[in-house]
C-alpha cells in the first residue's frame, strides 16, 4: 500500500483490467518505507481490505487518507495517473 500527503491521485484506466486495493488509514500497521516529502510517498506491507476493479474509461480518485495498492491484475495495463496538488 502506498500513501500520499500532498497530492490526490486520479487513476484513469486506458487499457486492460486493473484492480486497486484499499485499506483504512487507521488500520495501517506495517510501515516499510517512512514518508518522504520528495516523492510524496510512504509504503506499507499491510494487505488491502477492499478491492476496486477498473475497466477502460473508468477512474478512481484516491485522496491522501486513502492507502492504496495500484496495478493489481494480470496482463498489460495502460493507465494515466493525474496528480492534483492540495
C-alpha positions in Angstrom: 0.0 0.0 0.0 1.2 3.5 -0.8 0.1 6.7 1.0 0.5 10.3 -0.1 0.1 13.6 1.9 0.3 16.4 -0.7 -1.4 15.0 -3.8 -4.7 13.4 -4.8 -4.2 10.6 -7.3 -6.7 10.2 -10.2 -6.1 6.7 -11.7 -7.6 6.6 -15.2 -7.5 3.2 -16.9 -6.8 3.3 -20.7 -6.3 -0.4 -21.5 -6.6 -3.8 -19.7 -8.3 -4.6 -16.4 -6.9 -3.2 -13.2 -7.7 -3.9 -9.5 -6.8 -1.3 -6.9 -6.6 -2.3 -3.3 -7.5 -0.1 -0.4 -7.3 -0.1 3.4 -8.4 2.4 6.1 -5.5 4.6 7.2 -6.3 4.0 10.9 -5.8 0.2 10.3 -2.2 0.5 8.9 0.4 -1.2 11.0 3.3 -2.4 8.9 5.3 0.6 7.5 8.2 -0.5 5.3 9.2 2.9 4.0 8.6 6.1 6.0 7.0 9.1 4.3 9.4 11.1 2.2 8.3 14.5 1.0 10.5 14.1 -2.1 8.2 11.7 -4.0 5.2 12.3 -1.6 5.0 8.6 -0.6 5.1 6.2 2.3 4.8 2.4 1.8 3.1 -0.2 4.0 3.1 -4.0 3.7 -0.4 -4.4 5.1 -2.9 -6.3 2.9 -5.7 -4.3 1.4 -9.2 -5.0 2.8 -11.2 -3.7 -0.1 -10.7 -4.0 -3.9 -12.0 -2.0 -6.8 -11.9 -3.3 -10.4 -11.5 -0.8 -13.2 -12.2 -1.2 -16.9 -11.0 1.1 -19.7 -12.6 4.5 -19.4 -13.2 4.2 -15.7 -11.3 6.1 -13.0 -10.7 6.1 -9.3 -9.9 9.1 -7.1 -7.5 8.4 -4.3 -7.2 11.0 -1.5 -4.2 11.3 0.9 -6.2 9.5 3.6 -6.7 6.5 1.2 -3.8 4.0 1.4 -4.0 2.1 -1.9 -2.2 -0.6 -3.9 -2.5 0.0 -7.6 -1.6 -2.3 -10.6 -3.1 -5.5 -9.2 -4.1 -7.7 -12.0 -2.8 -9.7 -14.9 -1.8 -8.8 -18.4 -1.0 -5.4 -19.9 -2.3 -2.4 -18.2 -2.1 1.2 -19.6 -3.2 4.0 -17.4 -2.9 7.7 -16.7 -2.3 9.0 -13.2 -3.1 12.6 -12.7 -1.7 14.2 -9.5 -3.7 17.0 -8.0 -1.8 19.2 -5.5 -3.7 20.0 -2.4 
